[in-house]
Amino acid sequence: MNHDLELPPPFERLEQMETAISRLRYVIIAVLIAMIAGFAVLGVVVWQMIGRIDQLATKANGIDATLGTLG
């Protein structure tokens, strides 16, 4: 069997495998950091939205109380 594709020596293949695994680790760590940051930002936005809803509810209750005393 004559193959045109020459395989690198075993140690070189092992080194390439270790390099690929270390790069994969960096990619996984970067994805996890991005996910954690995304959830943190989402949490802040939700808390701001809840605060804004509370402000609007307080205004609505004030307007309702004012209209109730006029009528």
LINUR-V75456 format. One record per pair of residues at least 4 apart in sequence whose C-alpha atoms are under 6 Angstrom apart, sorted by sequence separation. I is the first residue (numbers start at 1). J is the second residue. If there is no record, write none. Layout:
i:I j:J
i:I j:J
//
This chain:
i:34 j:38
i:64 j:68
//
